[in-house]
Amino acid sequence: MLWGSKIPKLQHRDSKGQSTEVEVIAGKLMQHVAPPPPPDSWAADPANEVAIFNMKLDANAVFTLPKASEGINRVLYFYTGTQISLAGKPIEKYHSIVVNAAVDLEIINGAEEAKILVLQGRPIKEIVIQYVPFVMNTKEEIHQAFEDFHATQFGGWPWKSADQVHDRGEARFARHADGTFEQGA
């Protein structure tokens, strides 16, 4: 479970005093390391350089996103603000941009606060087949997923009613598949 209080935040001031805050949700950025991913996931292998960063840049802020290794994919999703500049090219909001992760990337923000989601990682290089909500590697696996869903609703709903809610006065919590119980702040 990712609790907001446990996600590291990089704070950066550029040469003009403008601030950039980066939430390191997955992976590593400079000395900031996200909480560990599930042990059997693609992200658990540091060689795959899986990262999720949520960036907030002050108006006119400048931030350099450090390079990753060769062969790593990196996509930026510019979702709040008016305009940013990447490698001298203006980018309007509501755009996704595939960038070369093997070079440092200078991001220059425009006149309003900007928010950018960064996703990166080494490609898995496996066949991917999607049908409705299911994503698998073969048609047979997709068929089996449908059969499993129709038979058990993936194990069924563990509560007494379909509209189960928890008492607002209780603290946040997560009950993991292995039975571990975790309570948040």
C-alpha positions in Angstrom: 0.0 0.0 0.0 1.3 3.4 -0.8 0.4 5.9 1.9 0.9 9.6 0.9 3.0 10.2 4.0 5.5 7.4 2.9 6.1 8.7 -0.7 9.4 10.6 -0.8 9.3 14.1 -2.2 12.2 15.8 -3.9 12.3 19.6 -3.4 14.4 21.6 -5.9 15.0 25.3 -6.3 16.4 26.5 -9.6 18.8 29.4 -10.1 15.9 31.9 -10.1 14.4 30.5 -6.9 11.5 28.7 -8.5 10.4 25.5 -6.9 9.8 22.0 -8.3 8.4 19.2 -6.2 8.7 15.6 -7.4 6.8 12.8 -5.7 8.8 9.6 -6.2 6.0 7.1 -6.4 8.0 4.2 -7.9 11.7 3.9 -8.6 14.5 6.3 -7.6 15.2 9.9 -8.4 18.6 11.2 -7.2 18.8 10.2 -3.5 15.0 9.7 -3.2 13.8 6.1 -3.3 10.2 5.1 -3.4 8.7 2.4 -1.2 9.6 -1.1 -2.5 7.4 -2.6 -5.2 5.9 -6.1 -4.8 8.8 -8.6 -4.8 7.7 -10.6 -7.9 7.0 -7.6 -10.1 8.9 -6.3 -13.1 9.6 -3.2 -11.0 11.4 -5.2 -8.3 14.4 -5.7 -10.6 16.5 -2.4 -10.4 17.8 -3.2 -13.9 14.4 -2.4 -15.3 14.5 1.2 -14.0 10.7 1.3 -13.5 9.8 4.8 -12.2 6.7 6.9 -11.6 7.2 10.5 -10.8 4.6 13.2 -10.3 6.1 16.6 -10.8 4.7 20.0 -9.8 6.6 23.0 -11.2 6.1 26.6 -10.1 5.5 29.2 -12.9 8.7 29.7 -14.9 10.5 26.9 -13.0 13.3 24.9 -14.6 14.1 21.3 -13.7 16.4 18.8 -15.2 15.2 15.2 -15.2 18.3 13.0 -14.9 19.0 10.5 -17.6 18.2 6.8 -17.3 20.1 3.9 -19.0 20.0 3.1 -22.7 16.9 1.1 -23.7 14.6 2.6 -21.1 11.3 4.1 -22.3 10.1 7.4 -20.8 6.8 9.2 -21.3 5.7 12.5 -19.8 2.1 13.3 -19.4 1.6 17.1 -19.2 -1.8 17.5 -17.4 -1.9 20.9 -15.7 -0.5 24.3 -16.8 -0.4 26.1 -20.1 2.9 25.3 -21.7 6.2 23.7 -21.0 9.3 23.5 -23.2 11.4 20.4 -23.8 14.6 20.6 -25.8 13.4 24.0 -27.1 10.1 22.7 -28.3 6.9 24.1 -26.8 4.4 21.6 -25.5 0.8 22.5 -24.7 -1.1 20.9 -21.8 -3.0 17.6 -22.2 -0.2 16.1 -24.3 1.9 13.0 -23.8 5.5 13.2 -25.0 7.8 10.2 -25.6 11.4 11.4 -24.8 14.9 9.9 -25.0 15.5 8.6 -21.5 19.2 8.2 -22.1 19.8 12.0 -21.9 19.2 14.6 -19.2 16.0 16.4 -20.0 15.6 20.1 -19.2 12.0 21.0 -18.5 11.2 24.7 -18.7 7.7 25.7 -17.4 5.5 28.5 -18.7 3.7 31.2 -16.8 1.4 28.9 -14.7 2.0 26.1 -12.3 2.5 22.8 -14.2 2.0 19.2 -13.3 3.6 16.4 -15.2 3.4 12.6 -14.7 6.5 10.7 -15.7 6.4 6.9 -16.4 9.5 5.0 -17.3 10.8 1.5 -17.5 12.6 -1.1 -19.6 10.1 -2.7 -22.1 9.0 -6.2 -21.0 9.1 -7.5 -24.6 6.3 -9.9 -24.3 3.2 -10.3 -26.4 0.3 -8.5 -24.9 -3.3 -9.4 -25.7 -6.2 -7.3 -24.3 -9.8 -8.0 -24.4 -12.2 -5.7 -22.4 -10.7 -5.5 -18.9 -8.3 -8.5 -19.2 -4.7 -8.2 -20.3 -2.7 -11.4 -20.8 0.0 -12.9 -23.0 -2.1 -15.4 -25.1 -5.6 -16.0 -26.3 -5.8 -19.0 -24.1 -5.0 -16.9 -21.0 -7.7 -14.4 -22.0 -10.2 -17.2 -22.4 -9.2 -18.6 -19.0 -9.6 -15.2 -17.4 -13.2 -15.0 -18.7 -13.9 -18.5 -17.4 -12.4 -17.7 -14.0 -14.4 -14.4 -13.8 -17.7 -16.0 -14.7 -17.1 -18.9 -12.3 -16.0 -17.0 -9.2 -16.0 -13.3 -9.9 -12.2 -13.6 -9.0 -13.0 -15.1 -5.6 -16.1 -13.2 -5.0 -16.9 -10.2 -2.8 -15.7 -10.9 0.8 -18.3 -8.6 2.5 -21.9 -9.1 3.5 -23.3 -6.5 1.1 -22.4 -5.1 -2.3 -22.3 -1.6 -1.0 -19.9 -2.3 1.9 -18.4 0.9 3.4 -16.2 1.3 6.5 -16.9 3.6 9.4 -15.6 7.1 8.7 -14.2 7.3 12.2 -11.8 4.4 11.5 -8.2 5.1 10.3 -7.3 4.1 6.7 -6.2 0.5 6.3 -5.1 -2.2 3.9 -5.6 -5.9 4.2 -3.1 -7.6 1.9 -3.6 -11.0 0.1 -1.1 -12.6 2.5 -3.2 -11.6 5.5 -1.0 -8.7 6.5 -3.0 -5.8 8.0 -1.6 -2.3 7.7 -3.0 0.9 9.1 -2.3 4.3 7.8 -2.2 7.7 9.4 
